Amino acid sequence: MALPHATSGQLIDIRPLGPRIDAAVSNALFKTPQLELMRLVLPRGKGMPEHTVPGAVTIQCLEGVIELSAHQTTQTVYAGGLVYLAGGEPHALHALEDSSVLLTLLLQN
C-alpha cells in the first residue's frame, strides 16, 4: 500500500523529529508531474551512495549533521543549511549524526 501524499493546500509538518527520529522512516511528502518533496531520515553512519538525478535538487538539513559530496568536494551541512545542485550533478550523502533532510526534486518530463 502506498503512503498518502499531501494534497494541494494541506499543511505539511517538517519540523525536526527530535527524539522521534529513531522510529522515523524516509517518505515522499508530495509528488506532482514536475516536483517531488521527500523527507529523508538518515541514522548516524548511513547515507546515500553517489548517484545523479536528471533534474535540479535542493538538499536542506532539518536536523543533525550530514556530509554532502558533490562538485569534487565534501562539505558539512548543519541543521538549517541548504544546498542546490544542478540536474545530473553526481552527489552522495553521509550522516555524521542522526539526521533528517528535506529533498526537493525538479522532475524532468
N, CA and C of each residue as an Amber inpcrd file, in Angstrom:
protein
   327
   0.8370000  -1.1900000   0.0000000   0.0000000   0.0000000   0.0000000
   0.8760000   1.2450000   0.0000000   0.5910000   2.1680000  -0.8690000
   1.3640000   3.4040000  -0.9790000   1.0420000   4.3440000   0.1830000
   2.0520000   5.0730000   0.6210000   1.8300000   6.0780000   1.6540000
   1.0740000   7.2520000   1.0510000   0.1740000   7.8630000   1.8040000
  -0.5630000   9.0040000   1.2550000   0.3510000  10.2120000   1.1020000
   0.1400000  10.9550000   0.0380000   0.8560000  12.2000000  -0.1960000
  -0.0420000  13.3620000   0.1850000   0.5710000  14.4900000   0.5020000
  -0.1930000  15.6940000   0.7970000  -0.9210000  16.1560000  -0.4650000
  -2.0200000  16.8150000  -0.2570000  -2.7880000  17.3760000  -1.3620000
  -2.6190000  18.8880000  -1.3810000  -3.0090000  19.5110000  -2.4590000
  -2.8970000  20.9510000  -2.5970000  -3.5630000  21.6560000  -1.4180000
  -2.8390000  22.5520000  -0.7770000  -3.3760000  23.3190000   0.3480000
  -3.2100000  22.6610000   1.7020000  -2.7620000  21.4070000   1.7400000
  -2.6110000  20.6870000   3.0080000  -1.3090000  21.0910000   3.6950000
  -1.3680000  21.3650000   4.9910000  -0.1920000  21.7230000   5.7810000
   0.6770000  20.4840000   6.0070000   1.9810000  20.6260000   5.7820000
   2.9330000  19.5400000   5.9870000   3.8780000  19.9450000   7.1100000
   4.0040000  19.1170000   8.1250000   4.8810000  19.4020000   9.2580000
   6.2800000  18.8740000   8.9590000   7.2440000  19.7660000   8.7960000
   8.6250000  19.3460000   8.5430000   9.5510000  19.7670000   9.6890000
   8.9550000  20.0510000  10.8470000   9.7970000  20.3810000  11.9960000
  10.7180000  19.2080000  12.3160000  11.8360000  19.4910000  12.9840000
  12.7260000  18.3980000  13.3830000  11.9740000  17.3250000  14.1680000
  12.3910000  16.0860000  13.9680000  11.7430000  14.9520000  14.6200000
  12.1680000  14.7980000  16.0760000  13.3510000  15.3010000  16.4120000
  13.8440000  15.2120000  17.7850000  13.9440000  13.7640000  18.2450000
  13.4170000  13.4510000  19.4360000  13.5510000  12.0860000  19.9580000
  12.7850000  11.0390000  19.1300000  11.8980000  11.4710000  18.2620000
  11.1540000  10.5270000  17.4150000  11.9610000  10.0620000  16.2070000
  13.1580000  10.6140000  16.0070000  13.9290000  10.3030000  14.8070000
  14.2960000   8.8210000  14.7240000  14.4930000   8.1540000  15.8790000
  14.8620000   6.7360000  15.8770000  13.7860000   5.8610000  15.2320000
  12.5310000   6.2450000  15.3440000  11.4250000   5.4490000  14.8060000
  10.9530000   5.9490000  13.4400000  11.5060000   7.0600000  12.9820000
  11.0410000   7.6740000  11.7310000  11.6370000   6.9670000  10.5130000
  10.9140000   7.0520000   9.4100000  11.3750000   6.4910000   8.1410000
  11.3050000   7.5750000   7.0720000  12.0910000   7.3990000   6.0530000
  12.0520000   8.3180000   4.9170000  10.7250000   8.1660000   4.1930000
  10.1890000   9.2920000   3.6940000   8.9380000   9.2070000   2.9370000
   8.7690000  10.3910000   1.9940000   8.0250000  10.1320000   0.9270000
   7.6710000  11.1940000  -0.0140000   6.5310000  11.9970000   0.5940000
   6.6580000  13.3130000   0.6090000   5.6210000  14.1720000   1.1800000
   4.5670000  14.5260000   0.1460000   5.0200000  14.8470000  -1.0700000
   4.0820000  15.0090000  -2.1830000   4.8330000  14.8660000  -3.4900000
   4.0630000  14.5890000  -4.5300000   4.6530000  14.4390000  -5.8490000
   3.6560000  14.9090000  -6.8910000   4.1560000  15.7320000  -7.8120000
   3.3830000  16.1650000  -8.9630000   4.1860000  15.7510000 -10.1960000
   3.6690000  15.9490000 -11.3860000   4.4650000  15.6130000 -12.5680000
   5.7710000  16.4160000 -12.6690000   5.8530000  17.5740000 -12.0190000
   7.0330000  18.4340000 -12.1230000   7.9320000  18.4400000 -10.8850000
   7.4110000  18.0390000  -9.7220000   8.1040000  18.2780000  -8.4550000
   7.8470000  17.1420000  -7.4790000   8.8920000  16.7620000  -6.7330000
   8.7290000  15.7920000  -5.6530000   9.4420000  16.3170000  -4.4160000
   8.8060000  16.1790000  -3.2640000   9.3540000  16.6140000  -1.9890000
   9.4020000  15.4020000  -1.0690000  10.5850000  15.1320000  -0.4860000
  10.7600000  13.9670000   0.3790000  11.4740000  14.3590000   1.6620000
  11.1310000  13.6620000   2.7370000  11.9220000  13.7560000   3.9700000
  12.7470000  12.4770000   4.0320000  14.0470000  12.6590000   4.0420000
  14.9760000  11.5410000   4.1260000  15.4890000  11.4690000   5.5590000
  15.3370000  10.3110000   6.1820000  15.8360000  10.0980000   7.5360000
  17.0860000   9.2330000   7.4410000  18.2000000   9.7590000   7.9400000
  19.4870000   9.0670000   7.8600000  20.0510000   8.8500000   9.2590000
  20.0950000   7.6090000   9.7370000  20.7560000   7.3440000  11.0210000
  22.2590000   7.6110000  10.9070000  22.8740000   7.9460000  12.0270000
  24.3190000   8.2000000  12.0700000  25.0570000   7.0550000  11.3590000
  25.9830000   7.4300000  10.4810000  26.7930000   6.4440000   9.7830000
  26.1900000   5.9270000   8.4860000  24.9340000   6.2200000   8.2230000
  24.2700000   5.7670000   6.9990000  24.2670000   6.8970000   5.9760000
  23.8680000   6.5860000   4.7720000  23.8320000   7.6190000   3.7540000
  23.2700000   7.1220000   2.4490000  23.5380000   7.8750000   1.4260000
  23.1500000   7.5210000   0.0640000  24.4210000   7.5160000  -0.7680000
  24.6970000   6.4170000  -1.4700000  25.8960000   6.3890000  -2.2980000
  25.8000000   7.3880000  -3.4500000  26.9110000   7.6400000  -4.0730000
  26.9220000   8.6040000  -5.1660000  25.9120000   8.1950000  -6.2450000
  25.1540000   9.1830000  -6.6930000  24.1310000   8.9740000  -7.7200000
  23.8520000  10.3150000  -8.3900000  23.0590000  10.2820000  -9.4360000
  22.6140000  11.5040000 -10.0910000  21.1100000  11.4450000 -10.2670000
  20.5070000  12.6040000 -10.4010000  19.1000000  12.7100000 -10.7670000
  19.0330000  13.6690000 -11.9530000  18.0880000  13.4520000 -12.8650000
  18.0620000  14.2830000 -14.0770000  17.7880000  15.7640000 -13.8140000
  16.9040000  16.0590000 -12.8570000  16.5180000  17.4400000 -12.6120000
  17.2750000  18.0630000 -11.4520000  17.1030000  19.3600000 -11.2820000
  17.7180000  20.0830000 -10.1680000  17.1970000  19.5340000  -8.8410000
  18.0110000  19.6730000  -7.8030000  17.6520000  19.1830000  -6.4760000
  18.1180000  20.1930000  -5.4280000  17.3320000  20.3270000  -4.3580000
  17.8120000  21.0410000  -3.1760000  17.8640000  20.0460000  -2.0340000
  18.8490000  20.2230000  -1.1790000  19.0690000  19.3620000  -0.0210000
  19.1390000  20.2830000   1.1790000  18.1480000  20.1820000   2.0720000
  18.1060000  21.0330000   3.2560000  18.1830000  20.1540000   4.4900000
  19.2000000  20.3590000   5.3090000  19.3410000  19.6080000   6.5490000
  18.3860000  20.2050000   7.5850000  17.4260000  19.4020000   8.0270000
  16.4560000  19.8570000   9.0230000  16.9690000  19.6670000  10.4390000
  17.7270000  18.5880000  10.6420000  18.3050000  18.3170000  11.9670000
  19.4710000  17.3650000  11.7920000  20.3890000  17.4120000  12.7320000
  21.5770000  16.5900000  12.6490000  22.6460000  17.2610000  11.8250000
  23.5750000  16.4520000  11.3360000  24.6910000  16.9340000  10.5230000
  24.9650000  15.8930000   9.4470000  25.0820000  16.3480000   8.2050000
  25.3970000  15.4460000   7.1000000  26.6220000  15.9390000   6.3490000
  27.2620000  15.0250000   5.6450000  28.2990000  15.3950000   4.6980000
  27.7150000  15.2190000   3.3070000  27.9200000  16.2130000   2.4770000
  27.4800000  16.1850000   1.0920000  28.7170000  16.2070000   0.2070000
  28.8430000  15.1880000  -0.6260000  29.9280000  15.1400000  -1.5990000
  29.3480000  15.4730000  -2.9610000  29.8580000  16.5350000  -3.5730000
  29.4260000  16.9770000  -4.9020000  30.4630000  17.9760000  -5.4110000
  30.5480000  18.1330000  -6.7070000  31.4940000  19.0780000  -7.3140000
  32.9220000  18.8240000  -6.8420000  33.3060000  17.5620000  -6.7430000
  34.6510000  17.1360000  -6.3560000  35.0830000  17.6420000  -4.9740000
  34.1220000  17.8650000  -4.0840000  34.4410000  18.2890000  -2.7230000
  33.4070000  17.7050000  -1.7630000  33.7630000  17.6830000  -0.4980000
  32.8380000  17.2540000   0.5470000  32.6640000  18.4160000   1.5100000
  31.3990000  18.7370000   1.7910000  31.1400000  19.8210000   2.7370000
  30.1930000  19.3300000   3.8260000  30.3490000  19.8960000   4.9880000
  29.4880000  19.5640000   6.1230000  28.2830000  20.4840000   6.0880000
  27.1010000  19.8870000   6.1980000  25.8520000  20.6460000   6.1830000
  25.1770000  20.4520000   7.5410000  25.0010000  21.5430000   8.2580000
  24.3760000  21.5190000   9.5840000  22.8930000  21.8430000   9.4500000
  22.1450000  21.5910000  10.5090000  20.7160000  21.9180000  10.5330000
  20.5240000  23.3690000  10.1090000  19.6200000  23.5810000   9.1700000
  19.3650000  24.9140000   8.6440000  20.1070000  25.1920000   7.3520000
  21.0660000  24.3520000   6.9940000  21.8210000  24.5410000   5.7570000
  21.0590000  23.9990000   4.5530000  21.2120000  24.6750000   3.4220000
  20.5220000  24.3140000   2.1880000  21.5190000  24.3680000   1.0410000
  21.5040000  23.3390000   0.1860000  22.3850000  23.2800000  -0.9730000
  21.5350000  23.0080000  -2.2110000  21.8440000  23.7140000  -3.2980000
  21.2150000  23.4770000  -4.6000000  22.2240000  22.7500000  -5.4780000
  21.7500000  21.7310000  -6.2030000  22.5790000  21.0360000  -7.1810000
  21.8600000  21.0190000  -8.5210000  22.5980000  21.2900000  -9.5690000
  22.0320000  21.2220000 -10.9140000  21.7370000  19.7760000 -11.2740000
  20.7890000  19.5730000 -12.1620000  20.4670000  18.2370000 -12.6220000
  21.6850000  17.5480000 -13.2080000  21.8200000  16.2630000 -12.9490000
  22.9250000  15.4770000 -13.4750000  24.2040000  15.5560000 -12.6720000
  24.2510000  16.3650000 -11.6130000  25.4580000  16.5020000 -10.7930000
  25.5770000  15.2860000  -9.8620000  26.6510000  14.4990000  -9.9680000
  26.8310000  13.3690000  -9.0470000  26.9650000  13.8750000  -7.6110000
  26.2960000  13.1820000  -6.6900000  26.3670000  13.5790000  -5.2890000
  26.1080000  12.3800000  -4.3810000  26.5840000  12.4840000  -3.1490000
  26.3990000  11.4480000  -2.1350000  26.1680000  12.1260000  -0.7960000
  25.4530000  11.4330000   0.0900000  25.1760000  11.9430000   1.4370000
  25.6710000  10.9340000   2.4610000  26.1490000  11.4430000   3.6040000
  26.5680000  10.5980000   4.7150000  26.1990000  11.3160000   6.0110000
  25.4840000  10.6340000   6.8970000  25.0440000  11.2440000   8.1550000
  26.1360000  11.1290000   9.2200000  26.5630000  12.2690000   9.7560000
  27.5110000  12.2990000  10.8620000  26.7990000  12.1450000  12.1950000
  25.5100000  12.5010000  12.2120000  24.6170000  12.3360000  13.3630000
  23.2920000  11.8320000  12.8160000  22.4140000  11.3390000  13.6880000
  21.0560000  11.0400000  13.2420000  20.5070000  12.3220000  12.6260000
  20.0240000  12.2340000  11.3990000  19.6620000  13.4390000  10.6490000
  18.3800000  13.2450000   9.8680000  17.6870000  14.3530000   9.6220000
  16.5970000  14.3420000   8.6500000  16.8420000  15.4830000   7.6780000
  16.5050000  15.2010000   6.4220000  16.8420000  16.0830000   5.3130000
  15.6080000  16.2570000   4.4450000  15.3580000  17.4740000   4.0180000
  14.2690000  17.7650000   3.0960000  14.8440000  17.8430000   1.6820000
  14.3950000  16.9220000   0.8220000  14.8620000  16.8830000  -0.5700000
  13.7620000  17.3990000  -1.4720000  14.1120000  18.3140000  -2.3460000
  13.1930000  18.8160000  -3.3610000  13.7820000  18.4690000  -4.7050000
  13.0150000  17.7310000  -5.5170000  13.4860000  17.2940000  -6.8270000
  12.6210000  17.9020000  -7.9140000  13.2710000  18.5360000  -8.8710000
  12.5760000  19.0070000 -10.0570000  12.5820000  17.8420000 -11.0430000
  11.4060000  17.3520000 -11.3890000  11.2970000  16.1730000 -12.2450000
  11.3140000  16.5790000 -13.7050000  12.0100000  15.7970000 -14.5020000
  12.0920000  16.0390000 -15.9330000  10.9510000  15.3230000 -16.6250000
  10.2740000  15.9740000 -17.5360000   9.1730000  15.3460000 -18.2850000
   9.6830000  14.7610000 -19.5750000
